[in-house]
């Protein structure tokens, strides 16, 4: 039964990756959406030895995006961050203005072991994984979804100090910078 469930997950991930995607965008308060997502994650994979830090810019302007696709992209990155800290650790999620004039950034940082330098350029490639049982599609899907919404997903890591993923997102055209 577990092998059937595993195959189902792989097929589902493959379909997500290869599907022609259409966007259904709306203006959202990114801080509220992140808070809801983090609250829903609290039950899965986290234990009493994990700590979540929320550092949200209270003046963050609304962003225009497909809420469900953004939740999927963020969810994939957050799930990886939690898996990188199986026993304990700190997950820090931050929102801020920039780097560009009409951009906002969501930064997700974990206190896990980090990503080897030679793997940093590979993490967004389909089927690249270092996790036993991983499909290597979670970050590829996240990167594709963020790109589809006009943003960019980047990664930095330091061995022994954890990894940081940055979602650089565009503000709506009519937003005053």
LUMFI-981765 format. One record per atom (N, C-alpha, C, CB): x negated, y, z; chain. Coordinates in steps of 0.001 Angstrom, whole numbers, padded with zeros to 6 digits. Glycine has a CB too. Example, Ala and Ser with C-alpha at 12.3 -4.5 7.8 and 13.67 -1.06 7.14 Angstrom:
# residues 2
REC       px       py       pz  chaine
REC  -013190  -005690   007800       A
REC  -012300  -004500   007800       A
REC  -013200  -003300   007800       A
REC  -011308  -004473   009046       A
REC  -012850  -002250   007080       A
REC  -013670  -001060   007140       A
REC  -012900   000030   007870       A
REC  -014084  -000598   005725       A
END
This chain:
# residues 177
REC       px       py       pz  chaine
REC  -000822  -001191   000000       A
REC   000000   000000   000000       A
REC  -000872   001264   000000       A
REC   000938  -000007   001210       A
REC  -001972   001262   000750       A
REC  -002812   002451   000789       A
REC  -003474   002696  -000564       A
REC  -003874   002318   001881       A
REC  -003795   001628  -001315       A
REC  -004397   001832  -002629       A
REC  -003379   002414  -003608       A
REC  -004962   000510  -003171       A
REC  -002105   002055  -003451       A
REC  -001059   002640  -004294       A
REC  -000903   004127  -003961       A
REC   000296   001889  -004100       A
REC  -000914   004454  -002691       A
REC  -000812   005858  -002263       A
REC  -002011   006649  -002783       A
REC  -000729   005959  -000710       A
REC  -003193   006039  -002744       A
REC  -004404   006696  -003234       A
REC  -004315   006953  -004738       A
REC  -005643   005842  -002915       A
REC  -003855   005959  -005496       A
REC  -003686   006125  -006943       A
REC  -002652   007209  -007237       A
REC  -003264   004790  -007600       A
REC  -001583   007244  -006463       A
REC  -000549   008256  -006636       A
REC  -001128   009652  -006420       A
REC   000619   008003  -005669       A
REC  -001975   009798  -005408       A
REC  -002604   011094  -005116       A
REC  -003529   011511  -006259       A
REC  -003395   011028  -003786       A
REC  -004299   010558  -006787       A
REC  -005224   010858  -007886       A
REC  -004447   011279  -009129       A
REC  -006116   009633  -008201       A
REC  -003397   010551  -009470       A
REC  -002586   010893  -010639       A
REC  -001941   012263  -010445       A
REC  -001503   009817  -010889       A
REC  -001439   012518  -009255       A
REC  -000826   013808  -008963       A
REC  -001845   014949  -009121       A
REC  -000240   013807  -007540       A
REC  -003060   014755  -008597       A
REC  -004121   015760  -008745       A
REC  -004478   015970  -010219       A
REC  -005375   015337  -007953       A
REC  -004580   014883  -010968       A
REC  -004892   014986  -012393       A
REC  -003816   015763  -013137       A
REC  -005050   013597  -013007       A
REC  -002559   015476  -012833       A
REC  -001469   016195  -013481       A
REC  -001499   017678  -013119       A
REC  -000120   015583  -013090       A
REC  -001773   017982  -011845       A
REC  -001894   019384  -011432       A
REC  -002993   020083  -012214       A
REC  -002176   019483  -009925       A
REC  -004112   019393  -012406       A
REC  -005241   020023  -013074       A
REC  -004966   020234  -014564       A
REC  -006496   019178  -012888       A
REC  -004338   019268  -015196       A
REC  -004176   019322  -016646       A
REC  -002899   020012  -017104       A
REC  -004205   017944  -017196       A
REC  -001981   020254  -016198       A
REC  -000687   020836  -016539       A
REC  -000849   022238  -017124       A
REC   000216   020882  -015305       A
REC  -000040   022528  -018129       A
REC   000039   023897  -018634       A
REC   000769   024701  -017572       A
REC   000773   023975  -020040       A
REC   000116   025708  -017083       A
REC   000663   026439  -015946       A
REC   001364   027718  -016380       A
REC  -000437   026765  -014955       A
REC   002520   027956  -015823       A
REC   003195   029229  -016028       A
REC   003306   029901  -014666       A
REC   004609   029039  -016697       A
REC   003168   031203  -014677       A
REC   003186   031953  -013424       A
REC   004558   032564  -013175       A
REC   002117   033047  -013440       A
REC   004952   032573  -011932       A
REC   006169   033240  -011483       A
REC   005729   034173  -010364       A
REC   007290   032206  -011000       A
REC   005298   035375  -010742       A
REC   004676   036259  -009761       A
REC   005694   037155  -009066       A
REC   003619   037111  -010428       A
REC   005292   037520  -007881       A
REC   006067   038449  -007068       A
REC   005079   039196  -006179       A
REC   007169   037703  -006215       A
REC   005507   040328  -005654       A
REC   004647   041068  -004718       A
REC   004753   040444  -003345       A
REC   005033   042573  -004661       A
REC   003602   040195  -002751       A
REC   003625   039588  -001420       A
REC   002679   040317  -000479       A
REC   003250   038103  -001498       A
REC   002977   040176   000798       A
REC   002059   040615   001837       A
REC   001132   039421   002073       A
REC   002823   041075   003176       A
REC  -000102   039559   001644       A
REC  -001064   038465   001704       A
REC  -001324   038021   003139       A
REC  -002368   038878   001045       A
REC  -001375   038966   004071       A
REC  -001620   038607   005472       A
REC  -000518   037704   006017       A
REC  -001730   039869   006333       A
REC   000732   038039   005706       A
REC   001863   037230   006171       A
REC   001817   035836   005546       A
REC   003204   037923   005834       A
REC   001550   035782   004232       A
REC   001482   034494   003537       A
REC   000363   033621   004121       A
REC   001256   034710   002021       A
REC  -000792   034224   004404       A
REC  -001912   033471   004988       A
REC  -001579   032993   006391       A
REC  -003181   034330   005020       A
REC  -000946   033852   007162       A
REC  -000573   033483   008526       A
REC   000369   032280   008515       A
REC   000086   034676   009247       A
REC   001357   032313   007614       A
REC   002298   031186   007490       A
REC   001563   029914   007081       A
REC   003407   031511   006459       A
REC   000652   030029   006120       A
REC  -000095   028867   005645       A
REC  -000965   028285   006761       A
REC  -000967   029248   004435       A
REC  -001633   029142   007510       A
REC  -002477   028672   008615       A
REC  -001636   028019   009705       A
REC  -003290   029835   009204       A
REC  -000461   028564   009968       A
REC   000425   027953   010964       A
REC   000883   026577   010523       A
REC   001637   028843   011222       A
REC   001152   026412   009225       A
REC   001590   025100   008735       A
REC   000437   024101   008740       A
REC   002174   025221   007318       A
REC  -000797   024587   008598       A
REC  -001975   023715   008623       A
REC  -002315   023242   010023       A
REC  -003163   024432   008032       A
REC  -001912   024014   010998       A
REC  -002312   023739   012377       A
REC  -001996   022308   012806       A
REC  -001629   024710   013314       A
REC  -000942   021726   012220       A
REC  -000591   020361   012595       A
REC  -001395   019296   011876       A
REC   000849   020133   012339       A
REC  -001975   019621   010724       A
REC  -002639   018582   009931       A
REC  -004140   018709   009910       A
REC  -002133   018609   008535       A
REC  -004830   017792   010568       A
REC  -006287   017777   010498       A
REC  -006973   018550   011605       A
REC  -006723   018318   009198       A
REC  -006257   019460   012229       A
REC  -006868   020219   013312       A
REC  -006603   019513   014634       A
REC  -006328   021671   013346       A
REC  -007561   019621   015522       A
REC  -007354   019065   016865       A
REC  -007693   020149   017879       A
REC  -008230   017775   017100       A
REC  -007693   019840   019127       A
REC  -007949   020835   020163       A
REC  -009357   021421   020137       A
REC  -007701   020231   021494       A
REC  -010237   020846   019314       A
REC  -011622   021316   019257       A
REC  -011874   022240   018063       A
REC  -012569   020129   019193       A
REC  -010819   022550   017325       A
REC  -010937   023480   016208       A
REC  -010392   024843   016635       A
REC  -010181   022946   014953       A
REC  -011002   025867   016102       A
REC  -010571   027223   016408       A
REC  -010328   027952   015088       A
REC  -011632   027974   017287       A
REC  -009191   028622   014986       A
REC  -008895   029420   013794       A
REC  -008992   030894   014160       A
REC  -007480   029081   013216       A
REC  -009822   031618   013419       A
REC  -009926   033066   013600       A
REC  -009235   033731   012423       A
REC  -011423   033532   013716       A
REC  -008335   034644   012720       A
REC  -007672   035439   011687       A
REC  -008202   036861   011817       A
REC  -006093   035391   011826       A
REC  -008817   037355   010772       A
REC  -009324   038728   010758       A
REC  -008694   039404   009539       A
REC  -010923   038776   010706       A
REC  -007494   039932   009730       A
REC  -006725   040482   008624       A
REC  -006764   042004   008633       A
REC  -005282   039993   008685       A
REC  -007033   042594   007471       A
REC  -006997   044040   007308       A
REC  -005529   044467   007385       A
REC  -007665   044489   005946       A
REC  -005151   045256   008413       A
REC  -003738   045630   008576       A
REC  -003239   046564   007472       A
REC  -003534   046294   009926       A
REC  -004152   047205   006751       A
REC  -003763   048152   005700       A
REC  -003854   047544   004308       A
REC  -004633   049389   005768       A
REC  -003913   046221   004229       A
REC  -004028   045557   002942       A
REC  -002778   045833   002107       A
REC  -004239   044038   003129       A
REC  -002956   046321   000867       A
REC  -001776   046569   000031       A
REC  -001178   045242  -000457       A
REC  -002147   047471  -001180       A
REC   000088   045259  -000886       A
REC   000689   044033  -001414       A
REC  -000028   043600  -002694       A
REC   002200   044239  -001686       A
REC  -000050   042302  -002939       A
REC  -000652   041767  -004158       A
REC   000445   041113  -004994       A
REC  -001790   040745  -003828       A
REC   000207   041045  -006292       A
REC   001158   040434  -007222       A
REC   000613   039054  -007570       A
REC   001368   041323  -008520       A
REC   001356   038012  -007193       A
REC   000865   036672  -007489       A
REC   001980   035651  -007413       A
REC  -000253   036291  -006534       A
REC   001655   034466  -007902       A
REC   002556   033332  -007779       A
REC   002295   032739  -006395       A
REC   002337   032264  -008941       A
REC   003254   032906  -005495       A
REC   003073   032514  -004097       A
REC   002734   031022  -003976       A
REC   004340   032834  -003290       A
REC   003449   030187  -004709       A
REC   003254   028742  -004568       A
REC   001887   028306  -005090       A
REC   004358   027985  -005306       A
REC   001447   028914  -006199       A
REC   000137   028551  -006751       A
REC  -000995   029069  -005852       A
REC  -000017   029116  -008186       A
REC  -000778   030266  -005283       A
REC  -001789   030802  -004375       A
REC  -001863   029954  -003114       A
REC  -001479   032269  -004018       A
REC  -000720   029522  -002606       A
REC  -000723   028646  -001424       A
REC  -001423   027329  -001735       A
REC   000720   028377  -000940       A
REC  -001231   026809  -002953       A
REC  -001904   025565  -003325       A
REC  -003410   025777  -003378       A
REC  -001388   025051  -004683       A
REC  -003854   026875  -004001       A
REC  -005285   027156  -004113       A
REC  -005904   027347  -002728       A
REC  -005524   028406  -004982       A
REC  -005272   028181  -001907       A
REC  -005780   028412  -000549       A
REC  -005720   027134   000274       A
REC  -004980   029526   000148       A
REC  -004632   026382   000112       A
REC  -004485   025129   000848       A
REC  -005592   024148   000532       A
REC  -003151   024501   000544       A
REC  -005977   024058  -000755       A
REC  -007067   023151  -001145       A
REC  -008386   023558  -000492       A
REC  -007225   023129  -002674       A
REC  -008664   024865  -000484       A
REC  -009915   025347   000125       A
REC  -009876   025161   001640       A
REC  -010155   026840  -000224       A
REC  -008743   025467   002262       A
REC  -008629   025307   003716       A
REC  -008750   023835   004117       A
REC  -007289   025882   004215       A
REC  -008151   022953   003335       A
REC  -008237   021515   003621       A
REC  -009690   021041   003557       A
REC  -007367   020708   002625       A
REC  -010417   021503   002542       A
REC  -011835   021144   002441       A
REC  -012624   021672   003635       A
REC  -012432   021686   001137       A
REC  -012320   022898   004051       A
REC  -013023   023502   005179       A
REC  -012791   022685   006452       A
REC  -012564   024960   005385       A
REC  -011545   022270   006649       A
REC  -011231   021470   007842       A
REC  -011926   020108   007770       A
REC  -009695   021282   007986       A
REC  -011938   019504   006564       A
REC  -012602   018203   006400       A
REC  -014109   018305   006604       A
REC  -012308   017632   005016       A
REC  -014672   019491   006369       A
REC  -016111   019689   006579       A
REC  -016457   019754   008064       A
REC  -016579   020969   005881       A
REC  -015429   019888   008913       A
REC  -015613   019973   010367       A
REC  -014715   018933   011031       A
REC  -015289   021418   010902       A
REC  -014991   017643   010844       A
REC  -014041   016622   011295       A
REC  -013784   016597   012801       A
REC  -014530   015290   010877       A
REC  -014766   016927   013606       A
REC  -014599   016809   015057       A
REC  -014290   018124   015743       A
REC  -015832   016226   015658       A
REC  -014978   019166   015304       A
REC  -014775   020482   015921       A
REC  -015335   021537   014979       A
REC  -015459   020569   017335       A
REC  -014954   022779   015231       A
REC  -015495   023856   014419       A
REC  -014597   025064   014407       A
REC  -015725   023385   013021       A
REC  -015065   026095   013714       A
REC  -014334   027342   013605       A
REC  -014022   027607   012144       A
REC  -015132   028509   014220       A
REC  -012760   027888   011894       A
REC  -012287   028280   010579       A
REC  -011931   029750   010680       A
REC  -011062   027409   010102       A
REC  -012605   030585   009890       A
REC  -012350   032027   009924       A
REC  -011747   032439   008586       A
REC  -013664   032835   010220       A
REC  -010592   033082   008647       A
REC  -009922   033558   007445       A
REC  -009788   035069   007568       A
REC  -008521   032869   007248       A
REC  -010326   035764   006572       A
REC  -010409   037218   006633       A
REC  -009815   037820   005361       A
REC  -011876   037678   006824       A
REC  -009132   038949   005494       A
REC  -008682   039709   004329       A
REC  -009305   041093   004409       A
REC  -007114   039793   004262       A
REC  -009613   041639   003235       A
REC  -010203   042985   003201       A
REC  -010050   043571   001795       A
REC  -011711   042946   003621       A
REC  -010222   044884   001706       A
REC  -010215   045576   000413       A
REC  -011523   045297  -000302       A
REC  -010002   047108   000590       A
REC  -011495   045378  -001649       A
REC  -012721   045232  -002430       A
REC  -012888   043811  -002911       A
REC  -013933   045650  -001613       A
REC  -013972   043501  -003628       A
REC  -015147   044331  -003869       A
REC  -014901   045466  -004861       A
REC  -016268   043476  -004366       A
REC  -013981   045280  -005802       A
REC  -013695   046338  -006768       A
REC  -012648   047285  -006231       A
REC  -013235   045747  -008095       A
REC  -012434   048382  -006960       A
REC  -011497   049404  -006512       A
REC  -010071   048875  -006413       A
REC  -011539   050589  -007450       A
REC  -009671   048027  -007372       A
REC  -008320   047485  -007378       A
REC  -008327   046001  -007009       A
REC  -007671   047688  -008750       A
REC  -009112   045635  -006014       A
REC  -009207   044241  -005598       A
REC  -009057   044102  -004090       A
REC  -010534   043644  -006048       A
REC  -008611   042916  -003709       A
REC  -008646   042494  -002313       A
REC  -009339   041133  -002273       A
REC  -007194   042428  -001683       A
REC  -009874   040796  -001128       A
REC  -010583   039529  -000972       A
REC  -010027   038767   000217       A
REC  -012095   039764  -000800       A
REC  -009868   037472   000010       A
REC  -009609   036547   001111       A
REC  -010886   035740   001262       A
REC  -008335   035617   000844       A
REC  -011472   035755   002446       A
REC  -012688   034982   002719       A
REC  -012336   033856   003682       A
REC  -013824   035891   003309       A
REC  -012728   032636   003321       A
REC  -012504   031458   004160       A
REC  -013869   030915   004538       A
REC  -011634   030367   003425       A
REC  -014165   030883   005832       A
REC  -015478   030426   006300       A
REC  -015309   029276   007276       A
REC  -016262   031581   006964       A
REC  -016111   028230   007080       A
REC  -016099   027124   008039       A
REC  -017465   027028   008704       A
REC  -015729   025778   007341       A
REC  -017499   026306   009811       A
REC  -018762   026131   010539       A
REC  -019299   024708   010333       A
REC  -018566   026421   012058       A
REC  -018982   024140   009175       A
REC  -019425   022783   008852       A
REC  -020896   022727   008472       A
REC  -018592   022221   007724       A
REC  -021321   021601   007884       A
REC  -022736   021396   007582       A
REC  -023249   022193   006390       A
REC  -022980   019956   007335       A
REC  -022356   022775   005597       A
REC  -022775   023530   004423       A
REC  -022851   022647   003189       A
REC  -024120   024186   004673       A
REC  -023077   023296   002052       A
REC  -023158   022620   000754       A
REC  -024586   022733   000250       A
REC  -022150   023231  -000278       A
REC  -025131   021617  -000189       A
REC  -026492   021633  -000721       A
REC  -026593   022613  -001889       A
REC  -026918   020218  -001166       A
REC  -027705   023327  -001965       A
REC  -027908   024337  -003003       A
REC  -027661   023772  -004409       A
REC  -029327   024901  -002912       A
REC  -028142   022537  -004649       A
REC  -027978   021957  -005994       A
REC  -026519   021613  -006314       A
REC  -028834   020700  -006123       A
REC  -025660   021606  -005299       A
REC  -024251   021291  -005525       A
REC  -023368   022535  -005630       A
REC  -023744   020410  -004413       A
REC  -023904   023701  -005267       A
REC  -023087   024915  -005248       A
REC  -022457   025217  -006602       A
REC  -023925   026094  -004807       A
REC  -023218   025036  -007687       A
REC  -022692   025342  -009021       A
REC  -021735   024266  -009521       A
REC  -023836   025508  -010009       A
REC  -021657   023139  -008812       A
REC  -020832   022015  -009267       A
REC  -019482   021921  -008567       A
REC  -021577   020733  -009064       A
REC  -019308   022619  -007452       A
REC  -018130   022376  -006609       A
REC  -016796   022662  -007297       A
REC  -018226   023210  -005374       A
REC  -016786   023529  -008318       A
REC  -015538   023842  -009008       A
REC  -015336   022991  -010260       A
REC  -015510   025310  -009379       A
REC  -016263   022079  -010537       A
REC  -016124   021195  -011694       A
REC  -015172   020055  -011379       A
REC  -017492   020641  -012124       A
REC  -014304   019715  -012334       A
REC  -013414   018569  -012103       A
REC  -014214   017298  -011845       A
REC  -012479   018365  -013305       A
REC  -013761   016521  -010898       A
REC  -014293   015214  -010528       A
REC  -015622   015262  -009770       A
REC  -014465   014394  -011754       A
REC  -016131   016449  -009457       A
REC  -017336   016497  -008621       A
REC  -016901   016429  -007164       A
REC  -018182   017797  -008898       A
REC  -017426   015461  -006437       A
REC  -017115   015345  -005015       A
REC  -018281   014700  -004286       A
REC  -015822   014529  -004798       A
REC  -018414   015043  -003027       A
REC  -019392   014375  -002156       A
REC  -018664   013643  -001042       A
REC  -020405   015395  -001563       A
REC  -017317   013707  -001079       A
REC  -016513   013074  -000025       A
REC  -016093   011671  -000430       A
REC  -015271   013922   000290       A
REC  -016272   010705   000451       A
REC  -015740   009368   000161       A
REC  -014226   009448  -000022       A
REC  -016101   008366   001301       A
REC  -013735   008901  -001107       A
REC  -012298   008926  -001354       A
REC  -011788   010218  -001946       A
REC  -011579   008664  -000099       A
REC  -012660   011187  -002178       A
REC  -012224   012450  -002772       A
REC  -012068   012305  -004281       A
REC  -013221   013575  -002444       A
REC  -011157   013098  -004863       A
REC  -010970   013044  -006317       A
REC  -011839   014073  -007035       A
REC  -009500   013272  -006670       A
REC  -012330   015059  -006301       A
REC  -013109   016112  -006953       A
REC  -012235   017058  -007752       A
REC  -014153   015505  -007857       A
REC  -010967   017125  -007408       A
REC  -010062   018013  -008144       A
REC  -009544   019187  -007317       A
REC  -008898   017224  -008657       A
REC  -009628   019114  -006003       A
REC  -009066   020163  -005148       A
REC  -009631   021546  -005432       A
REC  -009304   019822  -003711       A
REC  -010953   021673  -005450       A
REC  -011567   022980  -005692       A
REC  -011466   023377  -007160       A
REC  -013034   022969  -005255       A
REC  -011497   022385  -008067       A
REC  -011325   022682  -009490       A
REC  -009943   023278  -009734       A
REC  -011523   021406  -010345       A
REC  -008931   022696  -009109       A
REC  -007565   023211  -009238       A
REC  -007476   024608  -008619       A
REC  -006545   022248  -008559       A
REC  -008063   024788  -007431       A
REC  -008034   026095  -006760       A
REC  -008651   027170  -007653       A
REC  -008783   026030  -005409       A
REC  -009812   026875  -008238       A
REC  -010500   027839  -009094       A
REC  -009659   028167  -010326       A
REC  -011874   027294  -009519       A
REC  -009053   027145  -010908       A
REC  -008230   027343  -012100       A
REC  -007012   028211  -011779       A
REC  -007781   025986  -012674       A
REC  -006359   027955  -010654       A
REC  -005172   028728  -010280       A
REC  -005515   030189  -010003       A
REC  -004505   028110  -009054       A
REC  -006606   030425  -009289       A
REC  -007014   031803  -008985       A
REC  -007366   032534  -010281       A
REC  -008225   031822  -008003       A
REC  -008067   031848  -011179       A
REC  -008410   032448  -012471       A
REC  -007181   032782  -013291       A
REC  -009304   031519  -013258       A
REC  -006193   031910  -013247       A
REC  -004947   032122  -013981       A
REC  -004242   033397  -013504       A
REC  -004016   030905  -013817       A
REC  -004410   033722  -012232       A
REC  -003784   034919  -011670       A
REC  -004685   036149  -011791       A
REC  -003428   034683  -010209       A
REC  -005762   036029  -012577       A
REC  -006635   037177  -012813       A
REC  -007679   037388  -011737       A
REC  -005818   038407  -012939       A
REC  -007852   036423  -010859       A
REC  -008842   036548  -009790       A
REC  -010029   035644  -010032       A
REC  -008217   036229  -008442       A
REC  -010872   035548  -009032       A
REC  -012065   034711  -009124       A
REC  -012310   034054  -007766       A
REC  -013308   035547  -009573       A
REC  -012699   032790  -007797       A
REC  -013043   032052  -006585       A
REC  -014541   031824  -006593       A
REC  -012265   030697  -006491       A
REC  -015209   032243  -005516       A
REC  -016670   032119  -005415       A
REC  -017023   031377  -004129       A
REC  -017358   033524  -005446       A
REC  -018242   030852  -004087       A
REC  -018694   030124  -002903       A
REC  -020118   030534  -002554       A
REC  -018613   028599  -003131       A
REC  -020387   030572  -001256       A
REC  -021744   030722  -000711       A
REC  -021859   029691   000400       A
REC  -022028   032206  -000176       A
REC  -023057   029196   000629       A
REC  -023224   028218   001688       A
REC  -024653   028230   002191       A
REC  -022840   026823   001202       A
REC  -024778   027819   003430       A
REC  -026087   027712   004057       A
REC  -026091   026407   004851       A
REC  -026402   028962   004979       A
REC  -027047   025557   004572       A
REC  -027113   024264   005251       A
REC  -027204   024496   006763       A
REC  -028331   023426   004742       A
REC  -026345   023797   007488       A
REC  -026319   023914   008942       A
REC  -025523   025092   009458       A
REC  -027698   024011   009453       A
REC  -025055   025972   008553       A
REC  -024335   027177   008994       A
REC  -022939   027290   008396       A
REC  -025130   028410   008637       A
REC  -022574   026358   007522       A
REC  -021231   026385   006960       A
REC  -021147   026986   005577       A
REC  -020339   027129   007858       A
REC  -019917   027058   005083       A
REC  -019648   027564   003736       A
REC  -018632   028690   003802       A
REC  -019140   026434   002812       A
REC  -018688   029559   002771       A
REC  -017760   030675   002656       A
REC  -017197   030692   001237       A
REC  -018460   032028   003000       A
REC  -015886   030685   001139       A
REC  -015207   030790  -000148       A
REC  -014526   032144  -000206       A
REC  -014178   029630  -000353       A
REC  -014693   032828  -001345       A
REC  -014116   034157  -001531       A
REC  -013117   034138  -002672       A
REC  -015216   035197  -001801       A
REC  -011895   034535  -002369       A
REC  -010855   034717  -003377       A
REC  -010822   036211  -003680       A
REC  -009437   034176  -002885       A
REC  -011372   036628  -004814       A
REC  -011300   038028  -005228       A
REC  -010056   038177  -006097       A
REC  -012604   038479  -006002       A
REC  -009092   038961  -005616       A
REC  -007784   039063  -006258       A
REC  -007529   040484  -006734       A
REC  -006675   038619  -005297       A
REC  -006784   040603  -007835       A
REC  -006468   041909  -008421       A
REC  -005219   042492  -007771       A
REC  -006269   041790  -009949       A
REC  -005235   043792  -007580       A
REC  -004032   044492  -007130       A
REC  -003161   044794  -008344       A
REC  -004393   045805  -006361       A
REC  -001855   044994  -008143       A
REC  -000980   045338  -009285       A
REC  -001467   046598  -009974       A
REC   000481   045528  -008821       A
REC  -001209   046681  -011281       A
REC  -001654   047821  -012096       A
REC  -001171   049146  -011540       A
REC  -001170   047666  -013525       A
REC   000066   049197  -011030       A
REC   000620   050463  -010568       A
REC   000186   050820  -009146       A
REC   002122   050414  -010639       A
REC  -000726   050019  -008572       A
REC  -001184   050321  -007207       A
REC  -002196   051461  -007248       A
REC  -001812   049060  -006536       A
REC  -002009   052426  -006376       A
REC  -002975   053517  -006252       A
REC  -004138   053042  -005393       A
REC  -002315   054795  -005639       A
REC  -005347   053145  -005914       A
REC  -006530   052627  -005219       A
REC  -006904   053466  -004034       A
REC  -007699   052544  -006156       A
END
